[in-house]
Amino acid sequence: TTFATPDTPYRVFTEAATTVPVTAGSRFAFVIWARSPTASEVRFIFEEYDAPYTRYLAKAVVLTPQWTQYRYEFVVGKTYSAPRQLAARVLSGMTRGEVELAAMQVTPITTAPA
């Protein structure tokens, strides 16, 4: 169950920090399974771990009661030479309700864009 903090939705979140350096121009896919019996809104984010929190992905989604896989591609705009400089986050404080998440991952895309 999540608590609604609509003025500061970033206060209720799940995150995973990067564990390796990331090179500018690298392409990634943010993939996660999610559902919400209460049709709660979440935001899928990939951004700098600390201020200024430069965002490379920000998608708002109203979840359904059925498990759904969400997949979003993005490009990182600069080089981050150390681990824990970027993070995948799911913000869930927009509405009060229940949110279930599974298998969150950020994976490199090594093929050329279509």
N, C-alpha and C positions, 0 to 999 in steps of 0.2 A: 504494500500500500504506500502510495506517495502522498506527501503533503503538498498542497498548492502554495507556491511562493511566486505568483505571477510577476511581481516587480523585480524579483531576483531569482529567475528560474535556474541559474547556474548553481544555486545552493543545494540542489538535489540532483545528483549525477552519479554515473558510473564511468570509470576511466581506465585506460591502459596506456602507459607511456611507451615511447619507442625504446628499443634496446640496442639499436645500431645507428651509426651515422647515416644521414640521408643527403643525397646529392641533388643540387638544383636541376629541375627538369624531370625528375623521377616521377613516373606515373604509378598510381596505386588504386586499389579497389577497397572500399570500406564495405564489409559484408557483415550482416547480423540477422538473426532470427528474432522476431518480437511479436508480442500480442498484448491486448488489453481488453479484459472483459468489460471495462468501463469506458471504452473508446477514448482513452487519454491521449493527449498530444505529447510527443517527444521531439527532440531535436538531435539529429546525428551530426556530430562536429568532428573535424580534424583540424587542430590548431597548434600554435606554439604552446608549450607547457606553462610558461610564465608570461608576464606582461612583456610586450604589448598584445599578446594573444592573437597574432596574425592568423587568420582563418583561411584554410585551403578548401574546406568543405563545410557547408551549413545547410541542412535539409530539415524542414519541419514536416512531420507526418502525424496524422491522427491514426492511431493503431486500431485494428479490428480485433474481435475476439478469436479469430483464426490465426494460427501460427503462419507468419508470412516472412519470406526471406527478402531483405532489402539489400540492394547493391548499388553503390554510387562510385563512379570513377572521378579522380581528381589528379592534379599535378602540383607538386611542391615547387614553389618559386625561388627558393634559395637553398644554399648548402647549410646543413646542420652537422657539425663535425663530431659531436659527442652524443651518446645516448641520453635519453630523458629530456630532450629539447622540444619534442613534439608529443602530442597525445590525441588518442581517439577518445571521444566523450559522447555519452548519451545524457542529455539534460531532460529531466522528467518532472520538473516543478511547475510547469505551466498550468496544470489542472490537477485537482485531487482525484485519486483513483488508484487502480491497480495496473502495474506494468510488469510484464515478464520478458526477460531478455535471455538469449542463449547464443553461444558460439560467435561472439564478436571477434572479428579479425580484420587486419589491414594487411593486404598482400600486394607485392610488387606486380606490375603488369609489364611483361617483357616483350610483348609483340607491338608492332607499329599500330598507331590508331587507324581505324577503317576510313 
